[in-house]
Amino acid sequence: MNKYKKIVSMLLVLTLFSSCGKKWLDINVDPNTPSNTVASVKSRLAWIQHYYMYAQGTAGTRAGFVTQQLTYSSGTASNSLVAGWNPSSGMSTTPYQFFFVGAGANFQDMEEKAKAEEAYHYLGALRAIRAMGFMLMTDWYGEMPYTEALGTAITPKFDDGKTIFEGCLADIDQAIAYFKMTQPAQATPLSAGDSWNGGDVNKWLKMCYGLKARWLNNLSKKTSLYKPDEILAALNNAALSVGESTVVAHIDDKADNIGDILFADPVKTSIVFDNAGMNRNVFVTRWYEQLLTNFDNKGVEDPRADKLLPWAEFGYPKKFVRTKGVDMQSSIRMDKGPIMASYNEKDVAIESNGRKVAPHSWYINAAEQNRWGDTTYVSVKSSSVGYDGDNSDIFKWSDGTVAASGTFYSRPDAPTHLVAYPEMCFIKAEVLFNKGDKAGAFNAYKDGIKAHIDLMNIKLNSYGNINVSKSPMQQTKIDNFLNNGIGTAANITLAKIMTQKFIALSFSQQNWNDMRRYDYSNSVYPGWAVPYEYTVTSLAQTKIPMGKQFRRVRQVSHEINYNSDNLKASHPNALNDDIWSFPVWWDIKE
């Protein structure tokens, strides 16, 4: 949309991150008078990558509240309401803003410059990110401005989901074509501006084919359009090993205190840190905990449990204790829980709500005695050197006691597994299982689990052995789980495939896509159920009527306030309270 073009000049005065410690933003003009005519393709790409990734990372974290990977302390904060399936408008805005304002506003100018210098690989990257962004928009909102979205129209028309979906597939095919072209010597090398794959064109091609496989598989409800063999063909050209994955690295930099222009969040840190790891009020659920601690009721703990669930130190001598998950099928959040724990950092006892709290001990600062046990819940919070001015990324009380260890994905330097090999394995497993090939499905499923463990261990090995959360997984535990905890080819089920995929795609929007594709089925996601509080909250049921499910996000206020006629024309219920319950195009059976 033309109103977003002004953002370009603001982007030029900031300093950008890299995945390899390189300066991706090259400022070679007066920073007080930047213009869209001087921004190079390499500087634009790096910023487009950052803003797209913030959009999808925010969507993925918020999807985690919908799908019950995550929950939130009781209250009226937007994420808390989403966790209770009582969504508010606050859920809607950030992915839209970051994609259109931060990324999309740069598309046309970057395309013109890249074409002028025949920088085909930049054109490929641009087409890929454009496709990723608009696919996220239609996954999120359903109907969206698309064909008129980034032109001169102030009130662009809305396109239906089918038009957007097909346009994104066409863009990814065009991206593949560009990446297969040879750039002339005078064109800017992709390595100069690529903060995702460091200019590795082969990885970009693998990523594009992986996206194609993901999106084609999302058509599983469309009988005439779902083509398993086309998905398998795309997978053959996608990542075939962990090393071929697109994994974006992030860093916790003390100097990273400028922040981006929309939220003032640090730009070098992981998006999950920016959305969840900064905060003390985000917790994991009991359902997610049980996926990791007693998968398939075999009593064999997943070695990833220690890394994906947070820990804290309790008692004398200090002992690391792993969090319990919050039971979303209980009334806990209706009873004001879980309450964030407090800690007596003093050398003397203190009084709290009529009881004495020993020195250097945890407590719940609330009068409700039924909440005093909430110290068992540890948030996913991490600290940081840059954003928090701390000396490490481990959140500690003033006496050095670990208040929260952080988790694999919630630390500031956590990697973003953007399009990675484990997901490809699980897509293959699902397709083969539905084709009746149980042996092939099991092998792909097992490969996916192992690949995710290996991918995590690459980062965990870089930490050394700091604590139980920040240390590599032991091979004996890995072998025991793979050999005794995941079943066999004889008893492989769709539920095993999809729940293991859920773990591997933690904090991913795709988990919500998959749950919608399978209609939140308890046979596909065993033990999963809608939040208890939803079933007893009348306001929630006006948004998602009983018998229906959380299917989309209501359109942002910008479109409601300034483009309402086109929005109203896009869907019969576009402006109604219950729009949250209406499926997007690919989620409708036909």
C-alpha positions as CSV (number, residue, x, y, z in Angstrom):
1,M,0.0,0.0,0.0
2,N,1.3,3.4,-1.0
3,K,0.9,4.8,2.6
4,Y,3.7,2.5,3.8
5,K,6.4,3.8,1.3
6,K,7.5,6.5,3.7
7,I,9.0,3.8,6.0
8,V,12.0,3.4,3.6
9,S,13.7,6.5,4.7
10,M,13.4,5.5,8.4
11,L,15.0,2.1,7.7
12,L,18.2,3.7,6.4
13,V,19.2,5.3,9.7
14,L,19.4,2.1,11.7
15,T,22.1,-0.5,12.0
16,L,21.1,-4.1,11.2
17,F,22.1,-7.5,12.5
18,S,23.6,-10.4,10.7
19,S,23.7,-14.2,11.2
20,C,27.5,-14.1,10.9
21,G,28.5,-10.9,12.6
22,K,28.6,-9.0,9.3
23,K,27.2,-5.5,8.9
24,W,24.3,-6.0,6.5
25,L,23.2,-2.3,6.3
26,D,25.7,-0.3,4.4
27,I,25.1,3.4,5.2
28,N,27.0,5.5,2.6
29,V,25.0,8.7,2.6
30,D,24.0,11.4,5.0
31,P,21.8,9.5,7.6
32,N,19.9,12.7,8.2
33,T,18.6,12.9,4.6
34,P,18.1,9.3,3.4
35,S,15.9,8.6,0.4
36,N,14.5,5.6,-1.3
37,T,16.7,6.3,-4.4
38,V,19.9,5.5,-2.5
39,A,19.0,2.3,-0.7
40,S,21.0,-0.6,-2.2
41,V,19.5,-4.0,-2.9
42,K,21.7,-5.5,-0.2
43,S,20.5,-3.1,2.5
44,R,16.9,-3.5,1.5
45,L,17.0,-7.3,1.5
46,A,18.4,-7.5,5.0
47,W,15.7,-5.2,6.4
48,I,13.0,-7.0,4.4
49,Q,14.2,-10.3,5.9
50,H,14.1,-8.8,9.4
51,Y,10.6,-7.4,9.2
52,Y,9.1,-10.5,7.5
53,M,10.7,-12.7,10.1
54,Y,9.3,-10.5,12.9
55,A,5.8,-10.9,11.3
56,Q,6.0,-14.6,11.1
57,G,7.7,-15.0,14.5
58,T,5.0,-13.0,16.2
59,A,2.3,-15.0,14.4
60,G,4.0,-18.2,15.4
61,T,4.2,-17.3,19.1
62,R,0.5,-16.1,19.1
63,A,-0.5,-19.3,17.3
64,G,1.2,-21.1,20.3
65,F,-1.4,-19.7,22.6
66,V,-4.2,-20.9,20.2
67,T,-2.8,-24.4,19.9
68,Q,-1.9,-24.8,23.6
69,Q,1.8,-25.0,23.3
70,L,1.8,-21.9,25.5
71,T,-0.4,-20.1,28.0
72,Y,-0.4,-16.9,29.9
73,S,-1.0,-15.6,33.4
74,S,-4.6,-14.8,34.0
75,G,-5.7,-11.4,33.0
76,T,-6.9,-9.1,30.2
77,A,-3.7,-9.0,28.2
78,S,-4.2,-9.9,24.5
79,N,-2.2,-13.1,24.7
80,S,-4.0,-14.2,27.9
81,L,-7.3,-13.8,26.1
82,V,-6.1,-15.7,23.1
83,A,-5.0,-18.6,25.4
84,G,-8.5,-18.8,26.6
85,W,-10.0,-18.7,23.1
86,N,-11.5,-15.3,23.8
87,P,-9.5,-13.3,21.3
88,S,-9.3,-9.5,21.2
89,S,-8.3,-7.1,18.5
90,G,-4.8,-6.9,20.0
91,M,-4.0,-10.3,18.4
92,S,-4.4,-9.0,14.9
93,T,-2.1,-6.1,14.3
94,T,1.6,-7.0,14.6
95,P,2.0,-9.5,11.8
96,Y,0.2,-7.2,9.5
97,Q,2.2,-4.1,10.5
98,F,5.6,-5.8,10.2
99,F,4.9,-7.4,6.9
100,F,3.3,-4.4,5.1
101,V,5.1,-1.5,6.8
102,G,8.5,-3.0,7.3
103,A,8.9,-5.5,4.5
104,G,6.3,-4.9,1.8
105,A,6.9,-1.1,1.5
106,N,10.4,-1.9,0.1
107,F,9.4,-4.5,-2.5
108,Q,8.8,-2.3,-5.5
109,D,11.9,-0.1,-5.1
110,M,14.1,-3.2,-4.4
111,E,12.7,-5.0,-7.5
112,E,13.4,-2.0,-9.7
113,K,17.0,-1.7,-8.5
114,A,17.6,-5.5,-8.7
115,K,16.3,-5.6,-12.3
116,A,18.4,-2.6,-13.3
117,E,21.6,-4.4,-12.2
118,E,20.4,-7.9,-13.2
119,A,20.7,-9.1,-9.6
120,Y,18.6,-12.2,-10.3
121,H,19.3,-13.7,-6.9
122,Y,17.9,-10.7,-5.1
123,L,14.9,-10.9,-7.3
124,G,14.6,-14.5,-6.3
125,A,14.8,-13.7,-2.6
126,L,12.3,-10.9,-3.0
127,R,9.8,-13.2,-4.7
128,A,10.2,-15.8,-2.1
129,I,9.7,-13.4,0.8
130,R,6.7,-11.8,-0.9
131,A,5.2,-15.3,-1.3
132,M,6.0,-16.1,2.4
133,G,4.5,-12.8,3.6
134,F,1.2,-13.0,1.7
135,M,0.8,-16.7,2.5
136,L,1.2,-15.7,6.2
137,M,-1.4,-13.0,5.7
138,T,-4.0,-15.4,4.2
139,D,-3.2,-18.1,6.8
140,W,-3.9,-15.4,9.4
141,Y,-6.7,-13.3,8.1
142,G,-8.2,-15.2,5.1
143,E,-9.2,-12.6,2.6
144,M,-6.7,-9.8,2.1
145,P,-5.6,-7.0,-0.2
146,Y,-3.3,-8.7,-2.6
147,T,-3.4,-7.7,-6.2
148,E,-3.8,-4.0,-5.2
149,A,-2.0,-4.2,-1.9
150,L,1.4,-2.7,-2.6
151,G,0.4,-0.3,-5.4
152,T,-1.0,3.3,-5.3
153,A,-4.5,2.4,-4.1
154,I,-5.4,3.9,-0.8
155,T,-8.3,1.6,-0.3
156,P,-7.3,-1.6,-2.1
157,K,-9.7,-4.3,-2.9
158,F,-9.6,-7.6,-1.0
159,D,-8.8,-10.8,-2.8
160,D,-10.1,-14.3,-1.8
161,G,-7.8,-16.9,-0.3
162,K,-7.6,-18.9,-3.5
163,T,-6.3,-16.0,-5.5
164,I,-3.7,-15.2,-2.8
165,F,-2.7,-18.9,-2.4
166,E,-2.2,-19.4,-6.2
167,G,-0.4,-16.1,-6.5
168,C,2.1,-17.2,-3.7
169,L,2.7,-20.5,-5.5
170,A,3.4,-18.6,-8.7
171,D,5.8,-16.3,-6.9
172,I,7.7,-19.2,-5.4
173,D,8.1,-20.8,-8.8
174,Q,9.3,-17.5,-10.1
175,A,11.8,-17.3,-7.2
176,I,13.1,-20.7,-8.1
177,A,13.6,-19.6,-11.7
178,Y,15.5,-16.5,-10.6
179,F,17.8,-18.5,-8.3
180,K,18.6,-20.8,-11.2
181,M,19.8,-17.9,-13.3
182,T,23.5,-16.7,-13.3
183,Q,24.0,-13.2,-12.2
184,P,26.4,-11.0,-14.3
185,A,29.6,-9.9,-12.6
186,Q,28.4,-6.3,-12.0
187,A,25.4,-7.4,-10.0
188,T,25.6,-7.3,-6.2
189,P,26.4,-10.8,-4.9
190,L,23.7,-12.2,-2.8
191,S,26.2,-12.8,0.0
192,A,26.5,-9.1,0.5
193,G,22.9,-8.7,1.9
194,D,21.5,-12.1,2.8
195,S,21.2,-12.5,6.5
196,W,19.4,-15.9,6.2
197,N,21.6,-18.1,4.1
198,G,24.7,-16.1,3.7
199,G,24.3,-15.9,-0.1
200,D,24.1,-19.7,-0.5
201,V,21.8,-20.0,-3.6
202,N,21.4,-23.8,-3.2
203,K,20.0,-23.3,0.3
204,W,17.5,-20.7,-1.1
205,L,16.4,-23.2,-3.7
206,K,16.0,-25.9,-1.0
207,M,14.0,-23.4,1.0
208,C,11.7,-22.5,-1.9
209,Y,11.0,-26.2,-2.7
210,G,10.4,-26.7,1.0
211,L,7.9,-23.9,1.1
212,K,6.2,-25.3,-1.9
213,A,5.9,-28.7,-0.2
214,R,4.5,-27.1,2.9
215,W,1.9,-25.1,1.0
216,L,0.8,-27.9,-1.3
217,N,0.3,-30.1,1.8
218,N,-1.9,-27.5,3.4
219,L,-4.4,-28.2,0.6
220,S,-5.3,-31.6,2.2
221,K,-9.0,-30.6,2.4
222,K,-9.2,-29.7,-1.3
223,T,-9.9,-33.1,-2.9
224,S,-9.3,-31.8,-6.5
225,L,-6.2,-29.8,-5.7
226,Y,-4.4,-32.1,-3.2
227,K,-1.7,-34.0,-5.1
228,P,0.5,-36.1,-2.9
229,D,3.0,-37.0,-5.7
230,E,3.6,-33.3,-6.4
231,I,4.4,-32.8,-2.7
232,L,6.8,-35.7,-2.7
233,A,8.4,-34.2,-5.9
234,A,8.9,-30.9,-4.2
235,L,10.4,-32.6,-1.1
236,N,13.0,-34.3,-3.3
237,N,14.3,-30.9,-4.2
238,A,13.9,-29.4,-0.7
239,A,16.4,-29.9,2.2
240,L,17.5,-33.5,2.4
241,S,19.7,-33.0,5.5
242,V,20.0,-30.8,8.5
243,G,22.8,-28.9,6.8
244,E,20.6,-27.9,3.9
245,S,18.1,-26.2,6.2
246,T,17.5,-22.4,6.3
247,V,18.4,-21.6,9.9
248,V,18.7,-18.0,10.9
249,A,21.2,-17.2,13.6
250,H,20.7,-14.5,16.1
251,I,23.0,-12.8,18.7
252,D,22.7,-11.2,22.1
253,D,24.7,-8.0,21.5
254,K,25.3,-5.5,24.2
255,A,25.2,-2.7,21.6
256,D,21.8,-3.8,20.2
257,N,19.8,-1.2,22.0
258,I,18.6,1.0,19.1
259,G,15.6,-1.2,18.3
260,D,13.5,-1.3,15.2
261,I,11.2,1.6,14.2
262,L,7.9,-0.2,15.0
263,F,8.4,-1.7,18.5
264,A,11.9,-0.6,19.5
265,D,12.7,-4.3,20.1
266,P,16.3,-5.3,19.6
267,V,16.9,-6.3,16.0
268,K,19.6,-8.9,16.4
269,T,17.8,-11.2,18.9
270,S,15.5,-14.1,18.1
271,I,11.8,-13.2,17.4
272,V,10.6,-15.7,20.0
273,F,12.7,-13.8,22.6
274,D,11.1,-10.6,21.5
275,N,7.6,-12.0,21.7
276,A,7.8,-14.4,24.7
277,G,11.3,-14.7,26.2
278,M,11.3,-11.1,27.4
279,N,8.3,-11.7,29.6
280,R,7.7,-13.5,32.9
281,N,4.0,-14.3,32.2
282,V,4.3,-16.9,29.4
283,F,4.2,-20.6,30.5
284,V,4.0,-24.0,28.8
285,T,0.9,-26.1,29.0
286,R,0.4,-29.5,30.6
287,W,-0.5,-30.9,27.2
288,Y,2.8,-29.7,25.7
289,E,4.7,-30.9,28.7
290,Q,3.2,-34.4,28.4
291,L,4.1,-34.6,24.7
292,L,7.7,-34.3,25.9
293,T,7.7,-36.3,29.1
294,N,5.4,-39.3,28.3
295,F,5.0,-39.4,24.5
296,D,2.6,-42.2,23.4
297,N,2.3,-43.3,27.1
298,K,5.5,-45.3,26.9
299,G,7.2,-43.7,29.9
300,V,10.3,-42.8,28.0
301,E,11.2,-39.1,28.3
302,D,12.1,-37.2,25.2
303,P,15.7,-35.8,25.5
304,R,14.4,-32.5,24.2
305,A,12.2,-32.1,27.3
306,D,15.0,-30.6,29.4
307,K,15.7,-28.0,26.6
308,L,12.2,-27.0,25.6
309,L,10.7,-26.8,29.1
310,P,12.1,-24.1,31.5
311,W,13.9,-24.7,34.8
312,A,14.5,-22.7,38.0
313,E,16.6,-23.2,41.2
314,F,14.9,-24.0,44.5
315,G,15.9,-24.9,48.0
316,Y,19.2,-25.3,50.0
317,P,21.4,-26.5,48.5
318,K,20.1,-25.0,45.3
319,K,18.6,-27.5,43.0
320,F,17.4,-27.1,39.4
321,V,13.7,-28.1,39.1
322,R,11.8,-28.3,35.8
323,T,8.5,-26.5,35.4
324,K,5.2,-28.2,35.4
325,G,2.8,-27.4,32.6
326,V,-0.4,-25.4,33.2
327,D,-3.5,-27.6,32.8
328,M,-5.7,-25.7,30.3
329,Q,-8.6,-28.2,30.9
330,S,-8.7,-27.2,34.5
331,S,-10.2,-24.0,36.1
332,I,-6.8,-22.6,37.0
333,R,-7.0,-19.5,34.9
334,M,-10.6,-18.9,36.1
335,D,-9.1,-19.0,39.6
336,K,-6.6,-16.2,38.8
337,G,-3.7,-18.5,38.0
338,P,-1.0,-19.1,37.3
339,I,0.4,-16.2,39.3
340,M,4.0,-15.3,38.6
341,A,6.2,-16.3,41.5
342,S,8.1,-13.9,43.8
343,Y,11.3,-14.5,45.6
344,N,12.6,-13.2,49.0
345,E,16.1,-12.0,48.1
346,K,16.8,-10.8,51.6
347,D,18.8,-12.5,54.3
348,V,15.9,-12.3,56.7
349,A,12.3,-13.6,56.6
350,I,9.6,-11.4,55.3
351,E,5.8,-11.4,55.7
352,S,3.5,-11.9,52.8
353,N,-0.3,-12.1,53.2
354,G,-0.2,-13.3,56.7
355,R,2.6,-15.9,56.4
356,K,6.4,-15.8,56.8
357,V,8.6,-16.3,53.9
358,A,12.1,-17.7,54.7
359,P,15.1,-15.8,53.3
360,H,16.1,-16.7,49.8
361,S,13.0,-18.6,49.0
362,W,10.1,-18.6,46.5
363,Y,6.6,-17.6,47.3
364,I,3.3,-16.4,45.7
365,N,2.5,-12.9,46.7
366,A,-1.3,-13.4,46.8
367,A,-3.9,-13.8,49.5
368,E,-5.6,-16.8,47.7
369,Q,-4.1,-19.9,49.3
370,N,-5.0,-22.0,46.4
371,R,-2.5,-20.1,44.4
372,W,0.4,-20.6,46.7
373,G,1.5,-23.7,44.8
374,D,2.0,-21.7,41.6
375,T,5.8,-21.6,42.3
376,T,5.8,-24.9,40.4
377,Y,5.3,-23.0,37.1
378,V,8.4,-21.5,35.6
379,S,8.0,-19.0,32.8
380,V,9.9,-19.2,29.5
381,K,11.7,-16.0,30.2
382,S,15.3,-15.5,29.3
383,S,17.4,-12.5,30.2
384,S,19.8,-10.7,27.8
385,V,23.0,-8.8,27.7
386,G,21.7,-6.3,25.2
387,Y,18.0,-5.7,26.0
388,D,18.2,-6.2,29.8
389,G,21.8,-5.1,30.4
390,D,22.4,-8.4,32.2
391,N,25.7,-10.3,32.3
392,S,24.1,-13.4,30.7
393,D,20.9,-14.7,29.1
394,I,19.9,-16.5,32.3
395,F,17.3,-14.7,34.4
396,K,18.5,-14.6,38.0
397,W,17.4,-13.1,41.3
398,S,19.8,-10.7,42.9
399,D,21.4,-13.5,45.0
400,G,22.3,-15.4,41.9
401,T,19.5,-18.0,42.1
402,V,18.2,-18.9,38.7
403,A,14.7,-17.5,38.3
404,A,14.2,-19.0,34.8
405,S,16.6,-20.8,32.6
406,G,15.0,-19.8,29.3
407,T,14.2,-22.5,26.8
408,F,15.9,-23.5,23.5
409,Y,13.7,-21.2,21.4
410,S,13.1,-18.3,23.9
411,R,16.7,-17.1,24.4
412,P,17.9,-14.0,22.6
413,D,20.5,-16.0,20.6
414,A,18.1,-18.8,19.8
415,P,18.1,-19.9,16.1
416,T,15.0,-19.5,13.9
417,H,14.4,-22.8,12.1
418,L,12.8,-21.0,9.2
419,V,12.4,-23.8,6.7
420,A,14.3,-26.9,8.0
421,Y,14.8,-30.5,7.2
422,P,12.8,-31.9,10.2
423,E,9.6,-30.3,8.8
424,M,10.3,-31.9,5.4
425,C,10.5,-35.3,7.0
426,F,7.2,-34.9,8.8
427,I,5.5,-33.7,5.6
428,K,6.8,-36.8,3.9
429,A,5.7,-39.0,6.8
430,E,2.2,-37.6,6.7
431,V,1.8,-38.0,2.9
432,L,3.2,-41.5,2.9
433,F,1.0,-42.5,5.8
434,N,-2.1,-41.2,4.0
435,K,-1.0,-43.1,0.9
436,G,-0.9,-46.4,3.0
437,D,2.9,-46.7,3.0
438,K,3.4,-47.3,6.8
439,A,7.0,-48.4,6.5
440,G,8.0,-45.3,4.5
441,A,6.0,-43.1,6.8
442,F,7.7,-44.5,9.9
443,N,11.2,-44.0,8.4
444,A,10.4,-40.4,7.6
445,Y,8.9,-39.8,11.0
446,K,11.9,-41.2,12.8
447,D,14.2,-39.2,10.5
448,G,12.3,-36.1,11.4
449,I,12.6,-36.6,15.2
450,K,16.3,-37.4,14.9
451,A,16.9,-34.4,12.6
452,H,15.2,-32.0,15.1
453,I,17.3,-33.4,17.9
454,D,20.5,-33.0,15.8
455,L,19.5,-29.5,14.7
456,M,18.9,-28.5,18.4
457,N,22.2,-30.0,19.4
458,I,24.2,-27.9,16.9
459,K,23.2,-24.8,19.0
460,L,23.3,-26.6,22.4
461,N,26.9,-27.7,21.7
462,S,27.9,-24.1,21.3
463,Y,26.9,-23.4,24.9
464,G,29.1,-26.0,26.5
465,N,27.6,-27.4,29.7
466,I,26.2,-24.4,31.5
467,N,23.2,-26.1,33.2
468,V,20.6,-28.7,32.5
469,S,18.8,-26.5,30.0
470,K,21.8,-25.0,28.2
471,S,23.7,-28.2,27.5
472,P,23.7,-30.7,24.6
473,M,21.5,-33.8,24.7
474,Q,23.3,-37.0,25.7
475,Q,23.5,-39.7,23.1
476,T,22.3,-42.4,25.5
477,K,19.1,-40.5,26.1
478,I,18.7,-39.9,22.4
479,D,19.2,-43.5,21.5
480,N,16.8,-44.7,24.3
481,F,14.1,-42.4,23.0
482,L,14.5,-43.3,19.3
483,N,14.7,-47.0,20.1
484,N,12.0,-47.3,22.8
485,G,9.9,-44.1,22.9
486,I,8.5,-43.5,19.5
487,G,6.9,-46.8,18.4
488,T,7.6,-48.9,15.3
489,A,6.6,-49.2,11.7
490,A,3.9,-51.7,12.8
491,N,2.1,-49.2,15.1
492,I,2.8,-45.9,13.4
493,T,-0.2,-43.5,13.5
494,L,-1.1,-40.1,12.1
495,A,-1.2,-38.9,15.7
496,K,2.4,-39.8,16.3
497,I,3.5,-38.0,13.1
498,M,1.5,-34.9,13.8
499,T,2.4,-34.5,17.5
500,Q,6.1,-35.0,16.8
501,K,5.8,-32.5,14.0
502,F,4.2,-30.1,16.6
503,I,7.2,-30.4,18.9
504,A,9.7,-29.9,16.0
505,L,7.8,-26.8,14.9
506,S,7.4,-25.2,18.3
507,F,6.5,-21.5,18.1
508,S,5.5,-22.0,14.4
509,Q,2.4,-20.7,12.7
510,Q,2.4,-24.0,10.7
511,N,1.3,-25.8,13.9
512,W,-2.0,-23.8,13.8
513,N,-2.4,-24.6,10.1
514,D,-2.0,-28.3,10.8
515,M,-4.5,-28.3,13.7
516,R,-7.0,-26.5,11.5
517,R,-6.5,-28.9,8.7
518,Y,-7.3,-31.8,11.1
519,D,-10.1,-29.9,12.8
520,Y,-8.4,-30.0,16.2
521,S,-9.1,-33.7,16.2
522,N,-8.4,-35.5,19.5
523,S,-7.5,-38.6,17.5
524,V,-4.8,-36.7,15.7
525,Y,-3.7,-34.6,18.7
526,P,-4.4,-37.0,21.7
527,G,-5.2,-35.3,25.0
528,W,-5.9,-32.0,23.3
529,A,-9.1,-30.1,24.2
530,V,-10.4,-26.6,24.0
531,P,-9.5,-24.5,27.1
532,Y,-11.9,-25.0,30.0
533,E,-12.4,-21.3,30.5
534,Y,-13.8,-21.0,26.9
535,T,-16.5,-23.4,27.7
536,V,-17.8,-21.2,30.6
537,T,-17.2,-17.8,29.1
538,S,-20.1,-16.4,27.2
539,L,-18.1,-13.6,25.6
540,A,-15.7,-16.1,24.1
541,Q,-18.6,-18.0,22.7
542,T,-19.8,-14.9,20.8
543,K,-16.5,-14.9,18.9
544,I,-16.2,-18.7,18.5
545,P,-19.7,-20.2,19.0
546,M,-19.9,-23.5,20.7
547,G,-19.3,-26.3,18.2
548,K,-17.0,-24.1,16.1
549,Q,-13.3,-23.6,16.4
550,F,-10.6,-20.9,16.3
551,R,-10.1,-20.7,12.5
552,R,-8.7,-17.2,11.7
553,V,-7.8,-13.8,13.0
554,R,-10.2,-10.9,12.7
555,Q,-8.9,-8.2,10.3
556,V,-6.8,-5.3,11.8
557,S,-8.3,-2.0,12.8
558,H,-6.5,-0.2,9.9
559,E,-8.6,-2.1,7.4
560,I,-11.8,-1.9,9.6
561,N,-11.4,1.9,10.0
562,Y,-10.0,3.0,6.6
563,N,-11.0,0.3,4.1
564,S,-14.3,-0.9,5.6
565,D,-16.3,-1.1,2.3
566,N,-13.8,-3.4,0.7
567,L,-13.4,-5.4,3.9
568,K,-17.2,-5.8,4.2
569,A,-17.4,-7.1,0.6
570,S,-14.7,-9.7,1.2
571,H,-16.7,-12.0,3.5
572,P,-20.3,-12.0,4.7
573,N,-19.1,-12.1,8.4
574,A,-16.1,-9.8,8.0
575,L,-17.3,-7.2,10.5
576,N,-19.1,-9.6,12.8
577,D,-17.9,-10.8,16.2
578,D,-17.8,-14.4,15.1
579,I,-15.5,-14.0,12.2
580,W,-12.8,-15.7,14.3
581,S,-14.6,-19.0,13.7
582,F,-14.8,-19.0,9.9
583,P,-12.2,-21.1,8.1
584,V,-9.8,-19.5,5.6
585,W,-10.0,-20.8,2.0
586,W,-7.6,-23.8,2.3
587,D,-9.4,-24.9,5.5
588,I,-12.7,-25.4,3.7
589,K,-13.4,-29.0,2.6
590,E,-14.4,-29.5,-1.0
